[in-house]
Amino acid sequence: MVKGYDWLPKGDIILENAALEAVKDVNNCLVIAGPGAGKTELLAQKLDYLFSTNKCISPKKILALSFKTDAAVNMKDRVNKRYGDEYASRFTSLTYSAFEKKILDQFRNALPEEIRPARDYLIDDWNVIKETLIKNGISVNGWRMSEIRNFVENIILNDEENLKFKKDLLKGTQDNKAVLLYKQITKLATYIIDTNEYIRKALQMTYEFVFLDEFQDTTYDQYNLLKICFLGSTCKLTAVGDNKQAIMRWAGAKPDIFPGYIRDFNSNEYQLLMNHRSVPKLVEFQKEVHQILNSNNSPFQTTNHPNFEKGEITLFEFDNENSEAETIAKDIESKIQSGVDSSEICILAKQRVDAYSSELILRLRSKGIKARIENEYQEILKNPTCNLLLDLISCSQGKREPLIWENISNYYSTINMIDEYADGLALEKYYKEINNLISDTADLVSNIIMNEDQMLSIINSIIEKIGYIRIISNFPMYNGKNDLVTIIDKFSRLLYIEYSQLQGEWIKIVSNFKGENSIPIMTIHKSKGLEYEAVYFLGLEDSAFWNFNKHPEENKSTFFVALSRAKSHLIFTHCKFRNNDRQDKKNITEIYSLLTQSTLVEKREIISKK
């Protein structure tokens, strides 16, 4: 055991004073930090501090909760990278949705019979919901989707009306399985914890510390569940977040989450000041933006002496999207030729990335530069089973790099519940199974694959050899077999797209699938938590920020998230005409003026040749 005063950060990490204090704080605390300040790294270091100093007494665990799957996976990956399997059994990283479902599935029998769902319920299956509405004679004609969703969400704990409909949803019918919405799962999980003291105490005895990542995105219902679970207990909470990256208000994020948490949990507050991501010029611009948007002095500091000669911030104004695509494609080509890897370049759009990037994708392709829209790929590349399939294919083709083998080995350790104490015979059986699976994968992918159905058949054959039940039982992210089937279908479809372009060149196929040779294109929401050397933000226009007047704070936060993804190069574009429609910037004048008035931003107007 390490004494608290002897503990040092792992991985040659230097923590600023406030971060070090937050790591060693064993009471409720809130860490407010801007982009690049190392919020997730702080939590990983705190986990090591609590375990290695025995502040979290064995066998008690640490629970990490996040709003998004990406953040939960990132936290788990960060801990695995730092400490391997050393703390794996005592650390659980989940989304709020997965945590709530875990409570419901484990303690379902604690619910009164009338609100107890069937064990094999579906989630968010709107085909079943609409069919059930019709069978119960409930007309929703003329209702907006949001109104239908609210009606269905509120039916679960309603004892007064539509009892038959509620029963059909919870129990299922002869024709359909039971179905729940995510908010209904939240309500039922909250009901279980709130009404059963023994379950609540069992939860509190399991987890001594709770980490709350990307805390600014926490919803009202999620925060209410946190209070019911942990308020007044000996469990200590550490929340980290940034109020200028609060871009999930549309999904119900609680706007006053920080002061509410400080008040409710009597929390200590820390502010991280250092930006470890961006060059000084970009940090200085972030300070300008933060100061204007908050009407106060920005806390951001660089980790070195300012050198504004390094770094780039450019605002391009174009006549149309063709001129935009031509100039940006040349600029990207120049950066790649100067040594910037294509995977270190990102193209962002506020929304509808296909509409804003289609012409640019074609121009890049003509230069031999691949770029792709990442929305679907991001979900899949965060999925452990899909990553296993890619690694199995790579191994089957002779690419047995240490990291690939480690990933396969860790996955199999999970589904076989093998730890470092396993005996030699168990390990021998386990490695033999992996080698057999790699051999079987080699045989399967050696065949010519003519269409998507054949690709799906091959992938399903591999999954069947692993075992659906083993996978579902050991990975809580899968809410039953349907979830796994859905993600495998998506994976197979996208894999066939790559295969059809590179017939049988599996090493390149896998590499392309992982995005190693292409520029990612995504929405700003999808970019959160990521970083790149160069970021291109296409379409700084009213039409992209169509709801700015209705939700100005969220839109300004979205803008801030976009600009803070960049380490060295930050480029914005505006078109006077896009798809022959005039583009204005009147509604976003507040944002646009931040660029035009800053001395750090180069303004360039590109006039199309007649």
Secondary structure, 3 states (H helix, E strand, C coil): CCCHHHCCCCCCCCCCHHHHHHHHCCCCEEEEECCCCCHHHHHHHHHHHHHHCCCCCCCCEEEEEECCHHHHHHHHHHHHHHHCCCCHHHEEEEEHHHHHHHHHHHCHHHCCHHHCCCCCCEECCHHHHHHHHHHCCCCCCCCCHHHHHHHHHCCCCCCCCCHHHHHHHHHCCCCCCCEECHHHHHHHHHHHHHHCHHHHHHHHHHEEEEEECCHHHCEHHHHHHHHHHHCCCCCEEEEEECHHHCCCHHHCECCCHHHHHHHHHCCEEEEECEECCCCHHHHHHHHHHHHHHHCCCCCCEECCCCCCCCCEEEEEEECCHHHHHHHHHHHHHHHHHCCCCHHHEEEEECCCHHHHHHHHHHHHHHCCCEEEECHHHHHHHCCHHHHHHHHHHHHHCCCCCHHHHHHHHHHHHHHCCCCCCCCHHHHHHHHHHHHHHHHHHHHHHCCCCCCHHHHHHHHHHHHHHHCHHHHHHHCCCCCCHHHHHHHHHHHHHHHHHHHHHCCCCHHHHHHHHCCCCEEEEEEHHHHCCCCEEEEEEECCCCCCCCCCCCCHHHHHHHHHHHHCCEEEEEEEEEECEECCEECCCCCCHHHHHHHHCCCCCEEEEECCCC
